[in-house]
């Protein structure tokens, strides 16, 4: 019989964003988790559970996502999202920073601009610019076009939540058949809740445009230039069955970050922290242990 997954961690407002945290009586060391496009803090529930003996975790709902309200200035850029994450880090104190997909891109910018707040950096399939994007990202880019994005968002809401969530999981998991039925029900219920929010389409399109614009950025402020500036010890985890970010980009990231270890998971997709949280937790503990000892991550 399949064991029931743990409940999602309780949340509260921290400044202008909603944050889910493991119990305060946990370890003194802190960790902050940043989700990807159309995701939420609940994407990190299982990994936070695996790591609660190592760090006290805080998963942010980015502005306009999850239970966080829309940003007051309507800015959904990577830079704006980075400011929201920095605000949380200033609340928690220096922490081990985790990011997946869009959240990985945000985490890179945070680590590059505020090294004083980042003790280590764990990136799971980070959405760093790729000149040869796959079909999924190309569709995302199309949805970011002026007016077309709003039309796509309106059309998507006509598709039943169950169908949308099933299609999404088939895209981001290596094998959607392994999704626990309770996690599937959770995602469907959350999508229905989001569909009733007047700003759901705005938030999705805004964040999509924010990450797409990074792919066309030039100069010293690109995400790849930011990655080269990161001082924190870095762990990159990438699934070989990732349909959104090419696994080849993990090698480029490995050559770009200063202190880095790369882990390729042969049976994972785009969301390894959800697909195999125990494996990701073991790698993260290794990095955190090396950080405590003041050592750079070893290749491998």
Buried (B, 14 or more C-beta within 10 A) or exposed (E): EEEEBEEBBEBEEBEEBBBBBBEEEBBEBBBBBBBBBBBBBBBBBBBBBBBBEBBBBBBBBBBBBBBBBBBEEEBBBBBBBBBBBBBBBEBBEBBBBBBBBBBBBBBBBBBBBBBEBBBBBBBBBBBBBBEEBBEBBEEBBEBBBEEEBBEBBEEBBEEEBBEBBBEBBBBBBBEBEEBBEEBBEBBBEBBEEBEEEEEBBBBBBBBBBBBBEBBEBEEEEBBBBBBBBBBBBBBBBBBEBBBBBBBEBBBBBBEBBEBBBBBBBEBBBBBBBBBBBEBBBEBBBBBBEBBEEEEEBEEE
